[in-house]
């Protein structure tokens, strides 16, 4: 007797399970060290079974990334609607960035840290359309953050280019903190680095507000504080 056809919900549940296990393996072995055979072994099925749901590891990888950026966008979107005050709204989005990076470290690493293929690597290949969809989802994440920055700049809005600079600076600061927590490096620099989350966020946004007060907003320059050289003797 033939096996009953799976429902749409059952298929989506299986695909989600495949993505979860694939994500764990990609974080452990990297994209190049990942294979459908390893994934099948982890799931207790043959690689052929996985091909019924995903045509190759690139489709799997792009599906994981797309889902990750969708999750981050949804967090940003909720934070964007959470406050009438544009500065508090933007800070809420920054808090969501940190929370996502710390609580969803596996997918965050794949999205922002690991050396993995990007859209340009798929141009001219059968995966270009899937890569284009993933790129568009990722860009939505940066676009809503840039929009929040522009609205937070007040009655004299800053340009898109300046807003993009602010975003890059903020994300660089936040990413450094997330990466330092996730790879345990900050454990050697502080007894409880996770407790610094709100202080880090406060400093980032204090600096942002300081920059907004500068008379010439076209010349946004984040200060570089000189440090004393370390003796090599």
N, C-alpha and C positions, 0 to 999 in steps of 0.2 A: 504494500500500500504506500503510495507516494507521501512524502512528508508534507504536512500542511504549509502553505505559503506564509512566510513571516509577514506580520503587519508592518506598516510604516514606522510605528513607534518602536517595534522590536528591532528593526533594521537600524534606526537612528541610535538606539541604545548600544547595539553591537559596534557601530562605527565610533561612538564616543569612547567605548572601552578600548578599542584599537588605538585611538589617538592618545589616550592617557598612557597606555603602556609604551607606545612609540616615543612619546615625549620623555619618559623616564630613561629609555635606552639612548636617545639622542643626547641627553644631558650626561650620561655616563660614558658613552663611547664617541661622542661627537657625530656630526652628520656623516662624515666619510666612513666612520667605523660602524655605522648603523646598517643593518640589512633586514630584508623581509624574513630571511631564515631565522635570524636572532629573535625577531618579533614573534614569529610563529612558535618558536620554542618557548618563549615566555608566556604566550597565551595558551599553549598546549594544543595548537592546531598546526596544520601544514601552511607553508607560505602560499600555496595555491588557494587556500581558503580566504586568506587576506586579500588576494587579487580579485576576489568577487566583490570587494567593497572599495578598494583603492587600486588604481592601475599600476602604480609604482611608488617608490619611496619619496619621490619628489612631490607627488600629489598629496601624500600623507603629510609631509613636512609643510607644504604650503597651506594645507587645511588647518594644521596646528597653529601656524602663525596667524592666519585669518581669524581663527577663534580667539586667540590671545588679544589681538588688537580690537576685536569686537567687545571683549570683556572690559578692556581698559577704556574704550570709548564710552561704554555704558556707564562706567564709574564716573568719567568726566562729565557726561551729560547730566547725571543725577546731581553731581556737585554744582554744576553750572546753574541748575534750577533751585539750589538750596538756599541761596541768600540774595536779598535785594541789593546788599552792599557789594559792589563789584570787586573790591579788594578782598573781602571775606570769601566771596565766591571763588576767586582765583586761588586763594590760599587753601580752600577746601579741595580744589582740584590737585594742588600740590600734595596735600595730605593723602589723597587717593592714589597718587603716583607712588608715594613711599609705601603705603599699605599694600598695594598690588605687588610691588617689587619684592617686599619682604614675605608676604603670605603666599604668593604664587611664584616662588623663586625658580622653579623648573622652567615654566613657560617664559618668565621674564628673561632668564639667561639666554634662551633661544632667540628671543625677540631683540635683545639689546646688548648681549655680552659675547656670546660665542661667535667664532668665525664661521659663518654659514652662507650659503648662496643668497644673493639678492636679485631683485627684478632683472637687472641688466644681464645676469648670468643665464636667464631663460629666454631672452629675446631671440627670435628665430627658431625656437624649439617648440615641440608639441605642448609644452607646459606654459607657453607665454601667456595665454588667456587666464589661466589660474593664477599666475604670478602677477598679472595686471590687476586682477580682483583683489589679491592680497595687498598690493601696493596702495590701491585706492582706499582700502579699509584703514591701512596704517596712516595715510595722509589725513584722513578724517580726524584722527586722534590729535595730530599736531595742529590742524586747522581750528578745532574748537578751543584749544589752549591759546592759540594766537588771538582768536576772537576775544577771549576772556581778558587777555593782556591789553588789547586795544581799548576795551570798555573800561578797564580799570585805570586807564591813563587819564580819565577825567574829561573836562570840557574841551581841552585842546588835545585831541587824540594823536597819538604817535603814529608814524607811518608803518606800513606792513613790514618793511625791512627792519626798522628798529624793534618792532614787536617780535620779529623772528629772532633777532639777536638776543633779546630778553629771554625768549623761550630756550634757545640753545644754551645760554648761560645757566638758567635755572635747572634745566634737565641735566646738564653736566654736573652741577653740584649735587643734585638729588641722586643721580646715577652713581656718583662716586661713593656716597654714603651707603646706598643699597648694595653695591658690589662689595664694599668693605665688610658689611654685615654678612652677606651671603657666603663670602669666601673665608670668613672668620679672621681676616687680617686685623680688623679693629679690636678683636678680642685681646690682641697683644698691646694695644694702645690705651685701652680703657677697661675698667672693671665691669662696666655694664653699658656697652655702646648702644644697645637698643633704647636705653633710657634717654638718649640724646636726641631722639627723633623730633620732638616738638621744638627743642632748642635750635636744631639745625634748620627746621622749617621757618622758625621765627627770624633767624639771621638772614636767610635767603630773601624773605619778603621785606624785612627791614631795609635791606640793600636795594630791593626793587623800588620801594617807596622813596628812598633817598634819591635814586636816579630820576624819578619822576619830578622831583622838586628842582632839579637843575634847570636853569634858565634856557640853556641851549640843548633841547632834547635831541637834536640831530647828532650831538657828539656824546654818545653814551660810552663811557669808558669805565669799566669796573677796575677798582684799585688793585694794584699788585703791591703787596707789602714786602719790603726787603727783609731778607733773613741773613743771619750771620753764617758764614761758611763753617762747616764742621771740620775740626782739626783731623788730619790724617796721620798725625804722629803716633 
